[in-house]
Amino acid sequence: MSDADAATPQAEPPAPESGPGDAPPRRKRGIRRRPDLSVLEERIGHRFADRDLLVQALTHVSATNGRGSYQRLEFLGDRVLGLAVADGLYNALPGADEGDLSRRLSSLVRRESCAMVANAWEVGPHLNLGGGEVHGGGRRNSAILADVCEAILGAIFLDAGYGAAKAVIDRAFEADRQTEGTRSRDPKSALQEWAQAQGWPTPTYMVVERAGPDHAPQFRIEARVTGVAPGIGIGGSKRLAEQMAARALLVREGLWTGDEPGEQPE
């Protein structure tokens, strides 16, 4: 071997190509694959051009350092929701005065309504929460779900404008809009009356899950009626969860003409 040859570094042998039977390379620890949000977008009825907006709308402050959570989007979405519903009422009720419109707006835009919409969209599994909120039942927390519903509406507004946000709002809140003004019964009473009219036994309510700490429990309850699939409701009290379960069953059967349940005393 010459001195020139000795001074020349030897090339590294090429890495062997992986064959069809080889295991795929491991992902590095600490790197989480972004969840596929396509199914959630389908439920919402809006395909995001900027999906980062949707991810932010699903991110609770407990999962951030104070920035990048849904709080600012929630602020915006609350105003977009109010405007869209007021817009619809103004055009649908040309003879209503300001006081009537205000009462109807307050009846339609409620925290319970937003939480129910978020439940219908099934956003819980997609939420980005801190560990404490996860263990505390945050994915089923009605307050968080209501916030996220408004944040998603704010995200749609930024992503595609008022028209796109209003279209989603009109679809999501249509059942409440149609029955507003004819509401005189709570869902449990309406369900009981319907069951009795069919000659069936009185509906029963079963607690199927209790989550969260003692000071902030979350109940998952089934409303059961002979001959139909149960309705499922989630709430911070048994009474609220029962009302939501009864309402879910009635909505599914096309029978609901009542108000959203509230945290009223027994």
C-alpha positions as CSV (number, residue, x, y, z in Angstrom):
1,M,0.0,0.0,0.0
2,S,1.3,3.4,-1.0
3,D,1.4,6.4,1.4
4,A,-1.3,8.1,-0.7
5,D,-3.5,5.1,-0.4
6,A,-3.0,5.0,3.4
7,A,-4.0,8.7,3.7
8,T,-7.3,8.2,1.8
9,P,-10.2,7.5,4.2
10,Q,-12.1,4.3,3.4
11,A,-15.8,4.8,2.4
12,E,-18.4,3.5,4.8
13,P,-20.3,0.5,3.5
14,P,-23.9,1.3,2.4
15,A,-26.6,0.6,5.0
16,P,-28.6,-2.5,4.1
17,E,-32.0,-1.9,2.6
18,S,-34.9,-3.1,4.7
19,G,-36.8,-6.0,3.4
20,P,-40.5,-6.6,3.4
21,G,-40.2,-8.7,6.6
22,D,-38.2,-6.2,8.6
23,A,-39.8,-4.3,11.5
24,P,-40.6,-0.7,10.8
25,P,-38.2,1.9,12.4
26,R,-39.2,2.9,15.9
27,R,-40.6,6.3,16.6
28,K,-38.6,8.4,19.0
29,R,-39.9,8.5,22.5
30,G,-41.8,11.7,23.4
31,I,-43.1,12.2,19.9
32,R,-46.8,11.8,19.7
33,R,-48.5,11.3,16.3
34,R,-51.2,13.9,15.7
35,P,-54.6,12.2,15.9
36,D,-56.7,11.9,12.7
37,L,-59.4,14.5,13.0
38,S,-61.2,13.7,9.8
39,V,-64.0,11.9,11.5
40,L,-64.5,14.8,13.9
41,E,-64.6,17.2,11.0
42,E,-67.3,15.1,9.4
43,R,-69.4,15.3,12.5
44,I,-68.9,19.0,12.8
45,G,-69.7,19.5,9.1
46,H,-66.6,21.6,8.3
47,R,-63.3,20.5,6.7
48,F,-60.5,22.8,8.0
49,A,-58.1,24.4,5.6
50,D,-55.9,25.2,8.6
51,R,-56.3,22.2,10.9
52,D,-54.0,23.8,13.5
53,L,-57.1,26.0,14.4
54,L,-59.1,22.8,15.2
55,V,-56.2,21.4,17.3
56,Q,-56.0,24.6,19.3
57,A,-59.8,24.6,19.8
58,L,-59.4,21.2,21.4
59,T,-56.5,22.1,23.7
60,H,-57.3,22.9,27.3
61,V,-55.2,25.4,29.3
62,S,-54.0,22.5,31.5
63,A,-52.1,21.0,28.5
64,T,-50.2,24.3,27.7
65,N,-48.0,26.8,29.4
66,G,-50.7,29.3,29.3
67,R,-50.5,29.9,25.6
68,G,-52.0,28.0,22.7
69,S,-55.1,26.9,24.5
70,Y,-58.7,27.3,23.3
71,Q,-59.5,30.3,25.5
72,R,-59.1,33.0,22.9
73,L,-61.1,30.9,20.3
74,E,-63.8,30.3,22.9
75,F,-64.1,34.1,23.4
76,L,-64.5,34.6,19.7
77,G,-66.8,31.6,19.2
78,D,-69.2,32.8,21.9
79,R,-69.7,36.1,20.0
80,V,-70.0,34.3,16.6
81,L,-72.6,32.0,18.1
82,G,-74.6,34.9,19.5
83,L,-74.5,36.8,16.3
84,A,-75.5,33.8,14.2
85,V,-78.5,32.9,16.4
86,A,-79.5,36.6,16.6
87,D,-79.3,36.8,12.8
88,G,-81.5,33.8,12.4
89,L,-84.1,35.1,14.9
90,Y,-84.2,38.6,13.4
91,N,-84.9,37.2,9.9
92,A,-87.3,34.4,11.1
93,L,-89.4,36.7,13.3
94,P,-90.0,40.0,11.6
95,G,-92.8,40.9,14.0
96,A,-91.0,40.2,17.2
97,D,-89.9,43.2,19.4
98,E,-86.4,43.6,21.0
99,G,-87.5,42.1,24.3
100,D,-89.0,39.0,22.7
101,L,-85.9,38.5,20.5
102,S,-83.6,38.9,23.6
103,R,-85.6,36.3,25.5
104,R,-85.5,33.8,22.7
105,L,-81.7,34.4,22.2
106,S,-81.0,33.8,25.8
107,S,-83.1,30.6,25.7
108,L,-81.2,29.2,22.7
109,V,-77.6,30.2,23.5
110,R,-77.0,28.3,26.7
111,R,-74.1,26.5,28.2
112,E,-76.2,23.3,28.3
113,S,-76.9,23.6,24.6
114,C,-73.2,24.0,23.7
115,A,-72.3,21.0,25.9
116,M,-74.9,18.9,24.1
117,V,-73.6,19.9,20.7
118,A,-70.1,19.0,21.7
119,N,-71.4,15.6,23.0
120,A,-73.1,15.1,19.6
121,W,-69.8,15.8,17.9
122,E,-68.1,13.4,20.3
123,V,-65.2,15.8,20.9
124,G,-64.2,14.2,24.2
125,P,-61.7,11.6,22.9
126,H,-60.0,14.4,20.8
127,L,-59.4,16.8,23.7
128,N,-55.8,17.7,24.6
129,L,-55.9,17.8,28.4
130,G,-53.4,17.9,31.2
131,G,-53.0,14.9,33.4
132,G,-55.1,16.3,36.3
133,E,-58.0,17.0,34.0
134,V,-57.8,13.6,32.4
135,H,-57.9,11.8,35.7
136,G,-60.7,14.2,36.9
137,G,-63.0,13.3,34.1
138,G,-62.3,16.3,31.9
139,R,-63.3,14.6,28.7
140,R,-66.9,14.3,30.0
141,N,-66.9,17.7,31.9
142,S,-69.9,19.6,30.6
143,A,-68.2,23.0,31.3
144,I,-65.2,22.0,29.2
145,L,-67.3,20.6,26.5
146,A,-69.3,23.9,26.3
147,D,-66.1,25.9,26.1
148,V,-64.8,23.6,23.3
149,C,-68.0,23.9,21.3
150,E,-67.6,27.7,21.3
151,A,-63.9,27.4,20.5
152,I,-64.6,25.2,17.5
153,L,-67.1,27.8,16.2
154,G,-64.5,30.5,16.6
155,A,-61.9,28.3,14.8
156,I,-64.4,27.8,11.9
157,F,-65.0,31.6,11.7
158,L,-61.2,32.2,11.4
159,D,-60.8,29.3,9.0
160,A,-63.6,30.1,6.5
161,G,-65.6,33.1,7.6
162,Y,-69.0,33.9,9.1
163,G,-71.0,32.0,6.4
164,A,-69.3,28.7,7.2
165,A,-69.6,29.2,10.9
166,K,-73.3,30.1,10.6
167,A,-74.0,27.0,8.5
168,V,-72.5,24.8,11.2
169,I,-74.4,26.7,13.9
170,D,-77.7,26.4,12.0
171,R,-77.3,22.6,11.7
172,A,-76.1,22.0,15.2
173,F,-78.7,24.1,17.0
174,E,-81.6,23.4,14.6
175,A,-83.5,21.1,17.0
176,D,-83.5,23.7,19.8
177,R,-84.4,26.5,17.3
178,Q,-87.5,24.5,16.0
179,T,-88.8,23.8,19.5
180,E,-88.1,27.2,21.1
181,G,-91.3,28.9,22.1
182,T,-93.2,25.6,22.6
183,R,-91.2,24.5,25.6
184,S,-93.2,23.8,28.7
185,R,-92.0,20.5,30.0
186,D,-88.7,19.1,31.2
187,P,-87.4,16.1,29.3
188,K,-88.1,13.6,32.1
189,S,-91.7,14.6,32.3
190,A,-92.1,14.5,28.5
191,L,-90.5,11.0,28.4
192,Q,-92.7,9.7,31.1
193,E,-95.9,11.0,29.4
194,W,-94.8,9.4,26.1
195,A,-94.1,6.0,27.8
196,Q,-97.5,6.1,29.5
197,A,-99.2,6.9,26.2
198,Q,-97.7,3.8,24.8
199,G,-98.9,1.7,27.7
200,W,-95.3,1.1,28.8
201,P,-93.8,1.1,32.4
202,T,-92.4,4.3,33.8
203,P,-88.9,5.1,32.5
204,T,-86.0,4.2,34.7
205,Y,-82.6,5.8,35.1
206,M,-79.3,3.9,35.6
207,V,-76.0,5.3,36.6
208,V,-73.5,3.5,34.4
209,E,-70.4,5.6,35.3
210,R,-69.3,8.1,37.9
211,A,-66.0,10.0,37.3
212,G,-64.2,12.9,38.7
213,P,-63.4,14.0,42.3
214,D,-66.0,14.3,45.0
215,H,-66.2,18.1,44.6
216,A,-66.7,17.9,40.8
217,P,-68.3,14.6,39.9
218,Q,-69.5,13.7,36.4
219,F,-72.3,11.2,36.0
220,R,-73.1,9.1,32.9
221,I,-76.7,7.9,33.1
222,E,-78.9,5.8,30.8
223,A,-82.7,6.6,30.4
224,R,-84.4,3.3,29.8
225,V,-87.8,2.8,28.2
226,T,-89.4,-0.5,27.1
227,G,-89.0,-1.1,23.4
228,V,-86.4,1.5,22.5
229,A,-82.6,1.8,22.9
230,P,-81.6,3.8,26.0
231,G,-80.7,7.5,25.9
232,I,-77.4,8.5,27.4
233,G,-76.7,11.7,29.3
234,I,-73.7,13.2,31.1
235,G,-73.8,15.9,33.7
236,G,-72.3,17.3,36.9
237,S,-75.3,16.1,38.9
238,K,-77.5,13.0,38.7
239,R,-80.5,15.2,38.0
240,L,-78.9,17.0,35.1
241,A,-77.5,13.7,33.6
242,E,-81.0,12.2,33.9
243,Q,-82.5,15.2,32.1
244,M,-79.9,15.0,29.3
245,A,-80.4,11.2,29.0
246,A,-84.2,11.7,28.6
247,R,-83.7,14.5,26.1
248,A,-81.3,12.4,24.1
249,L,-83.8,9.6,23.8
250,L,-86.6,12.0,22.9
251,V,-84.5,13.7,20.2
252,R,-83.5,10.4,18.7
253,E,-87.2,9.4,18.5
254,G,-88.2,12.7,17.0
255,L,-90.3,13.6,20.0
256,W,-88.6,16.4,21.9
257,T,-90.5,19.6,22.4
258,G,-89.0,20.7,25.7
259,D,-86.3,23.0,27.1
260,E,-82.7,22.0,27.8
261,P,-82.2,20.8,31.3
262,G,-80.7,23.2,33.8
263,E,-79.2,22.9,37.2
264,Q,-82.6,23.4,38.9
265,P,-83.2,22.0,42.4
266,E,-85.3,18.9,42.8
